Amino acid sequence: MVPGGRPGVSGPRWLGLRTRIWAMSTTTSLANAKARLSSFVEIVETTHQRVIITKNGEPAAVLIAPEDLESLEETITWLSQDGIGAALVAAETSAATGNAKTSDGVLGRLGKRLAGGGQ
């Protein structure tokens, strides 16, 4: 499950891939987080904003929605598989150079294969 449609900022490049993080964040002190925990949980649950909790002025923890954690874990799982990073870089390169296949072309070839017409 990948969250979408929320304002985002450019994320880090990993294996030459561009990623996006689709969540805004709020930063607050540990004391304020303790006092307003219910409010922060409501914000995270309904808006998918992340709450960064600081301790002595330094980030110490992050409160995120379960769906966002699931999405991050799934992304890490996929990107840690052998060959996935290289395949994504190749696909990005094909798209950038205009060598990408259109969905109509792919579906047409698939239809021919399924109909027994070969490639």
Secondary structure as UniProt FT lines:
FT   STRAND          9..14
FT   TURN            15..16
FT   STRAND          17..21
FT   STRAND          25..29
FT   HELIX           30..35
FT   HELIX           37..47
FT   STRAND          50..55
FT   TURN            56..57
FT   STRAND          58..63
FT   HELIX           66..79
FT   TURN            82..83
FT   HELIX           84..96
FT   TURN            97..98
FT   HELIX           103..114
FT   TURN            115..116
//
